[in-house]
Amino acid sequence: MKHVANWTLNAAASQGATYADVRVIAQRSRALSTKNGKVGSASDSESVGMNVRVIVDGAWGFAASAELGRGAVEATAARAVEIAKASARVKKENVRLAPEKPAIAEWSTPYTIDPFTISVEQNIELLLRIDAELRSVAGITLAETNLNFSREEQWFASSEGADIHQTKLSTGAGYAAYAFAGSEIQKRSY
């Protein structure tokens, strides 16, 4: 994704930006659930996008896009420059950034196993085993299980030399057992 950042910064600079930064984000999420021995839901989705901020004529401009092709990225930078030029006409004073040394960093959530390397089939098999175990208890009339994973990878770069890449990974799981008797409902969950 560094190439997307480079295209963006070059396009902004060539159109008069005195400062530019770009953030590119790629997200993936998986959500699986079971209910009483059957798959309740299963989704695995991905999305990407980018945004660019620029300073032109002492004013901010901003634009974003879900398209990461070179033409779309350059057009997004041009849109941010146009917005900054329009903002400059009504500004009270110039934007001034604090003098900061550009950050260069790489960071990732610590993990032992990337949950996206485990197949959906294996995930569902685990959920169905837990579901069956819950329903094996006398009196349980409803069992539900779920797994949720997400990964967000983000690249940030600026015309001043900042270069930051981070990957955030999160996981969650749960199950619940319900017992219905007459007019009473009891739920235990974890």
N, C-alpha and C positions, 0 to 999 in steps of 0.2 A: 504493500500500500504506500510505500515511500514514493513510488512514481506518481501516484495521485497527488500527494502533498507537493512534490516538485512541480508538477504541471500547474497546480493552483497558485503556488507562490510566484512562479515565473510569469504567469498570465496577469496576476495582480500587479506585479512590479512593472511589467511592460505597458500597463495602462495608467500608470501614475501613482500607484499606492506607495506611500512612504513607509508603511508598515503593513504586514499581513500575517495572519495565522490561519491554520487549517486544522480541522479535527476530522478524522475519518473513523467511522465506527462500524464494526461488523458484529452482529448479535446472532446467537443461536439459542434456541430453547426447546426443551422436550418436556412434555407433560403427559403422564400416563396414569390411568386409574382403573380399578376393578370394583365391581359391586356384585356381591353374592355369586361369586364364581364365574362372572362374565367380564369381559373387557368393557369398561364404562366409557373411556375416552382414550385417544392416543393422538398426539400431535408432535410434530418435529418441524420447527420453522426456522428460517434464516432471513436476516435483513441486513442491508448495508446502506450507508449514507455518509454524507460529508457536509461540513459547513465551513464557511470562510468569513473572517472578519478582516476589514481593511481600514486604514486611515488614509484619506485623500483630502487634500486642502484643509487639514486640521479637523476632520469630522469622521465619525464611524460610519461604516456601511457593513451590511450583513446579508448573506444569502446562503441557501442550503439546497441540496439535491440528493435524491436517492439514486441517481445515475452516476456511475464512476468512469465512464468512457472519457477519453481525452477531450473531445468536443464539448460534452456536457459539463465537465469540470471547468474548462476555460470559460464557457458561457456563464457558469455560476460565479466565477471570479469577476467577470465583466459586470454582472448584475450587482454584485457587492460594491464595485467601484462606482457604478451609476447612482446607487443609493447614497453612498458617501458624498458624492458631488452634490446631490440634491440636499442632503443634510447640511452641507457646508454653507449653503445659501442662507440658512436660518440659525446658524450656530451663534452663541454668545461669545465663546472663546475657543481657542484651539485645544484639542485633546493633547495632553502631554503624558507620556508614559514615564513611570519611575525608571531610573536607570538601574537595570537588574542584569546580572550575568545570566545568559541563556542556560536553561536547564537541559541536561542531557541525561536520560535515565531509561532503564529497562526494569520492569517490575511485573511479577506474576503472582497470583494467589498460590500459596504453597499447597500442593496436593500429592497424593500417592498414586491415585488412579484417575485418569481423565474419564468422567462418566460417559462421555460421548464415544469412547472406544468400546463400550459394552453395547452389544446389539439390543435393539428394541425387543426382540424375541426373548432374550435372556432377562431383560427388565420385567417383561410381562410374566414370564415364568416365575420369577421371584414373587411378584405381587400375588399371583394366583396361589402359590404355596402358602403365603401368609393368610390370604383370604380363606383358604380351606382350613387352616389351623384355627382361625377365629370361629368358623362355623362348626367346628368339631365339638365346641363347648356347648353343653346342654343349655337350652334357653336362648341362645343367640339367634335372632331372627333376621338380622341385617349385618353384613360385614362390608366394609369399604377400605380400600388401600390406595395409596398414591405415591408417585415419584415425580419430582420436578427438578430439572437441571437447567442452568443457563450459563452461557459464556459470553462475555462482552470484551472484544478486543478493540483497543483504541490507540490511534496514532495521532500525535500532536506535533506540529512543526511550525516554526515562525521564521519570518524573514530576518530576525535577529540571531538565528542559529539554534533555537530551542529544538530538541528532538527527543520526544518522549513516547515510549511504547509501553502499554500496560495491558495485561490480560486478567480479567476478573472472572472467577469461576465460582458458582454457588450451586449447592445441592440441597434438596429437602426430601423428606419421606414421611409418611404417616399412615396410620391405620386406625380404624374405629370399629367397635363392636357394639351393637344395640340389642337390647332385650325388651320386648313389648309383652306386657302381661296386664290384661284388663285395660284400665285407664292409665296405667303407669308405663313410662319409658325410662330406661336406664341406658346411659352411654358411657363407654370407657374408650379413651383414645390416647394415642401416643404419637 
